[in-house]
Every structure is written in C-alpha cells, then in structure tokens.
Amino acid sequence: MAQQASAAGRSAGTASTAGTGSLRITAVSGRALLKRFITLPEKLYADDPSWVAPLRLERKLHFDPSRNPFFQHAEAQLWLAERDGQTVGRISAQINQVHLRRYQDATGHFGFLEAEDDAEVFARLFNTAETWLRSRGLRQVMGPFNLSINDESGLLIDGFDTPLR
C-alpha cells in the first residue's frame, strides 16, 4: 500500500461544518480504507451507463509497492473525504524522484481525483494534497496523474453523455 501519511497529512483532516454534515479528510492506511479508495468510483458512477469500472485486482496491485515499480523511485499518499459516515471523495499526492532529478522543478503530482459534485469536497481534497506536498519541500503541483504520467492522466471535461461504441 502507499506510504503512511505524515503528521502534516493527518492534520489536514480536521472536520468542517459546511454542506449537509461535517467533512473529514482521512489518510488511507490499511486494507479497509484502501478498498474504500479503490471502490469509490463504483458508487459515484453507479447510474452512468457509459462508465466502465477498472478491475479491482489491478487497482489493488497498482498501489502495492512490492508489485508496482513506480514505488522504487516515488512515494504516494491517498486520502478519502467522508461526510456523515459516507465516502464522498478521494485524491492522491505523489512525489516522483525521477521527475524531480530530471526537471529540478520542485513539482509534486496529484491523481485519483473523484468526488461528488461538491466544491467544498474538491477544495478540501486539493488543499490536503497540496499541504502534504508542501510539507515535503515541493512548490508546485501537476496532474492528474494516476500515479504517474505513464499511467492514466487527465480528466474528462466533455462528452459525459456519449454512449460507448
């Protein structure tokens, strides 16, 4: 699994009172939280006939440092957003040492961004990832990369209603 959160990552998870209930950002650690992180899109897109779920086993292996070579030169932290006991969002932050050596630009990356249509959830997730990266000396954030630019990158901004062919 991805590396554990630092104190800075955990402290960003304090609750707020906006929305229908308090919002909490939780660092992912352990199998149960990783499973919730992996399966959140299934909940968010359950009613979308065009959405195709990734294979759960592949996603689980993707986050396993002993099976994914990305972790030989990088670290990542995952977070979940929760409101009223329900998972409503997720994000990751990554530090890729190969990128930093090549570009020397103090840039970290974010990815796996999924959430309910709620600006507060997105803002809190981004703030948490940025805080974690900043606490490690990085000054810029680029993404979304799931986990690196060599994996899934980008996001869909148009064509949500286009059926699969």
The 8 nearest C-alpha neighbors of each residue, nearest first, counted from 0:
[[1, 63, 62, 64, 2, 29, 28, 33],
 [2, 0, 75, 76, 62, 3, 63, 64],
 [1, 3, 76, 75, 74, 0, 4, 28],
 [2, 4, 28, 76, 1, 5, 27, 26],
 [5, 3, 8, 26, 76, 9, 2, 6],
 [4, 6, 8, 7, 9, 3, 131, 10],
 [5, 7, 9, 8, 10, 4, 11, 131],
 [8, 6, 10, 5, 9, 131, 11, 134],
 [9, 7, 5, 131, 4, 6, 11, 10],
 [8, 10, 6, 11, 12, 7, 4, 26],
 [9, 11, 7, 12, 8, 6, 13, 5],
 [12, 10, 9, 127, 8, 13, 7, 24],
 [13, 11, 24, 10, 9, 23, 25, 14],
 [14, 12, 11, 23, 10, 15, 24, 9],
 [13, 15, 23, 22, 21, 12, 16, 24],
 [16, 14, 21, 22, 17, 13, 23, 20],
 [15, 17, 21, 20, 22, 18, 14, 19],
 [18, 16, 15, 21, 20, 19, 22, 119],
 [19, 17, 20, 16, 21, 119, 22, 117],
 [18, 20, 17, 21, 16, 82, 83, 22],
 [21, 19, 18, 83, 82, 16, 22, 17],
 [20, 22, 16, 15, 82, 14, 17, 23],
 [21, 23, 82, 14, 15, 81, 20, 16],
 [22, 24, 14, 81, 12, 80, 13, 25],
 [23, 25, 12, 80, 79, 81, 78, 22],
 [26, 24, 79, 78, 12, 27, 23, 80],
 [27, 25, 78, 77, 4, 9, 28, 79],
 [28, 26, 78, 77, 32, 33, 25, 29],
 [29, 27, 32, 3, 26, 33, 30, 0],
 [28, 30, 31, 32, 33, 27, 0, 34],
 [29, 31, 33, 32, 34, 28, 0, 35],
 [30, 32, 34, 33, 29, 35, 28, 36],
 [31, 33, 35, 34, 27, 30, 29, 28],
 [34, 32, 36, 30, 35, 31, 27, 37],
 [33, 35, 37, 31, 32, 36, 30, 38],
 [34, 36, 32, 38, 33, 37, 39, 31],
 [37, 35, 33, 34, 39, 38, 32, 79],
 [38, 36, 34, 35, 39, 33, 58, 55],
 [37, 39, 35, 41, 40, 36, 34, 42],
 [38, 40, 42, 41, 36, 37, 35, 43],
 [41, 39, 43, 42, 38, 44, 113, 37],
 [40, 42, 39, 38, 44, 45, 43, 52],
 [43, 41, 45, 40, 39, 44, 38, 46],
 [42, 44, 40, 41, 45, 39, 115, 114],
 [45, 43, 47, 46, 41, 42, 40, 50],
 [44, 46, 42, 41, 47, 43, 40, 48],
 [47, 45, 44, 48, 43, 42, 50, 49],
 [46, 48, 44, 49, 50, 45, 160, 43],
 [47, 49, 50, 46, 162, 45, 51, 44],
 [50, 48, 47, 162, 163, 51, 161, 160],
 [51, 49, 47, 48, 52, 44, 45, 163],
 [52, 50, 49, 53, 48, 47, 44, 41],
 [53, 51, 54, 50, 41, 40, 55, 44],
 [54, 52, 55, 51, 58, 57, 56, 41],
 [53, 55, 57, 56, 58, 52, 59, 51],
 [56, 54, 58, 57, 59, 53, 37, 38],
 [55, 57, 59, 58, 54, 60, 61, 53],
 [56, 58, 60, 54, 55, 59, 61, 53],
 [59, 57, 61, 55, 56, 60, 54, 37],
 [58, 60, 56, 61, 57, 62, 55, 63],
 [59, 61, 63, 57, 62, 58, 56, 66],
 [62, 60, 58, 59, 63, 67, 57, 66],
 [61, 63, 0, 60, 59, 1, 64, 58],
 [62, 64, 0, 60, 66, 65, 61, 67],
 [65, 63, 70, 67, 66, 0, 62, 1],
 [64, 66, 63, 67, 68, 70, 0, 60],
 [67, 65, 63, 64, 60, 68, 61, 62],
 [66, 68, 64, 69, 61, 63, 65, 70],
 [69, 67, 70, 71, 66, 64, 65, 72],
 [70, 68, 67, 71, 73, 72, 64, 147],
 [69, 71, 73, 64, 72, 68, 74, 67],
 [72, 70, 68, 69, 73, 64, 67, 74],
 [73, 71, 70, 96, 69, 95, 97, 74],
 [74, 72, 95, 70, 94, 96, 71, 69],
 [73, 75, 94, 93, 70, 2, 95, 1],
 [76, 74, 93, 1, 92, 2, 94, 77],
 [75, 77, 92, 91, 1, 2, 4, 3],
 [76, 78, 91, 27, 90, 26, 92, 75],
 [79, 77, 26, 27, 25, 90, 89, 91],
 [78, 80, 89, 25, 24, 88, 81, 36],
 [81, 79, 24, 88, 87, 23, 86, 89],
 [82, 80, 86, 23, 85, 87, 22, 84],
 [81, 83, 22, 85, 84, 21, 20, 23],
 [82, 84, 85, 20, 21, 81, 22, 19],
 [85, 83, 82, 81, 86, 87, 23, 22],
 [86, 84, 81, 82, 83, 87, 80, 88],
 [85, 87, 81, 80, 88, 82, 79, 84],
 [86, 88, 81, 80, 114, 115, 85, 82],
 [89, 114, 87, 80, 113, 79, 86, 115],
 [88, 90, 79, 113, 78, 112, 80, 114],
 [91, 89, 112, 111, 78, 110, 77, 124],
 [90, 92, 77, 110, 109, 76, 111, 78],
 [93, 91, 109, 128, 76, 75, 108, 110],
 [94, 92, 75, 108, 74, 107, 109, 95],
 [93, 95, 107, 74, 73, 96, 75, 108],
 [94, 96, 73, 98, 97, 93, 72, 99],
 [95, 97, 99, 98, 72, 73, 100, 94],
 [98, 96, 100, 99, 95, 101, 72, 73],
 [99, 97, 101, 96, 95, 100, 102, 103],
 [98, 100, 103, 96, 102, 97, 101, 104],
 [101, 99, 97, 103, 98, 102, 96, 104],
 [100, 102, 98, 99, 103, 97, 96, 104],
 [101, 103, 104, 99, 100, 98, 105, 97],
 [104, 102, 99, 100, 101, 105, 98, 106],
 [103, 105, 102, 106, 99, 139, 138, 137],
 [106, 104, 137, 138, 103, 139, 99, 107],
 [107, 105, 139, 104, 140, 137, 138, 108],
 [106, 108, 140, 94, 93, 137, 139, 132],
 [109, 107, 141, 93, 140, 142, 92, 94],
 [108, 110, 92, 142, 143, 91, 93, 144],
 [109, 111, 143, 144, 145, 91, 112, 90],
 [112, 110, 90, 145, 91, 113, 89, 143],
 [111, 113, 90, 110, 89, 114, 91, 143],
 [114, 112, 88, 89, 111, 90, 40, 115],
 [115, 113, 88, 87, 89, 116, 112, 121],
 [114, 116, 117, 87, 88, 43, 113, 120],
 [115, 117, 114, 118, 120, 121, 119, 87],
 [118, 116, 120, 119, 115, 121, 114, 18],
 [119, 117, 121, 120, 122, 116, 123, 115],
 [118, 120, 122, 117, 121, 123, 17, 18],
 [121, 119, 123, 117, 118, 122, 124, 88],
 [120, 122, 124, 118, 119, 123, 125, 117],
 [123, 121, 119, 125, 120, 124, 126, 118],
 [122, 124, 126, 120, 125, 121, 119, 127],
 [123, 125, 121, 127, 126, 122, 120, 90],
 [126, 124, 128, 122, 127, 123, 129, 121],
 [127, 125, 123, 129, 124, 128, 130, 122],
 [126, 128, 130, 124, 125, 129, 11, 123],
 [129, 127, 131, 125, 92, 130, 126, 132],
 [130, 128, 126, 132, 131, 127, 133, 125],
 [131, 129, 133, 127, 128, 132, 126, 134],
 [130, 132, 8, 128, 134, 129, 133, 7],
 [131, 133, 129, 135, 134, 130, 137, 107],
 [132, 134, 137, 130, 136, 135, 131, 129],
 [135, 133, 131, 132, 136, 130, 7, 137],
 [136, 134, 133, 132, 137, 131, 130, 94],
 [137, 135, 133, 134, 138, 132, 105, 106],
 [136, 138, 105, 133, 132, 106, 135, 139],
 [137, 139, 105, 106, 133, 136, 140, 107],
 [140, 138, 106, 137, 107, 105, 141, 104],
 [139, 141, 107, 108, 106, 142, 109, 138],
 [142, 140, 108, 107, 109, 143, 139, 106],
 [143, 141, 144, 109, 108, 110, 140, 153],
 [142, 144, 110, 109, 153, 152, 145, 141],
 [143, 145, 152, 110, 147, 142, 146, 148],
 [146, 144, 110, 151, 147, 111, 150, 152],
 [145, 147, 144, 150, 110, 93, 148, 151],
 [148, 146, 144, 149, 150, 145, 151, 152],
 [147, 149, 150, 144, 152, 151, 146, 145],
 [150, 148, 147, 151, 152, 146, 144, 145],
 [151, 149, 147, 148, 145, 146, 152, 144],
 [152, 150, 145, 144, 148, 149, 153, 147],
 [153, 151, 144, 143, 148, 145, 150, 154],
 [154, 152, 143, 144, 151, 142, 155, 110],
 [153, 155, 156, 152, 143, 112, 151, 157],
 [154, 156, 157, 153, 159, 158, 152, 143],
 [155, 157, 154, 158, 159, 153, 160, 161],
 [158, 156, 159, 155, 160, 161, 154, 153],
 [159, 157, 161, 160, 156, 155, 162, 49],
 [160, 158, 161, 157, 155, 156, 49, 162],
 [159, 161, 158, 162, 49, 157, 47, 48],
 [162, 160, 158, 159, 163, 49, 164, 157],
 [163, 161, 49, 160, 164, 48, 159, 158],
 [162, 164, 49, 161, 48, 50, 160, 51],
 [163, 162, 161, 49, 48, 50, 160, 51]]
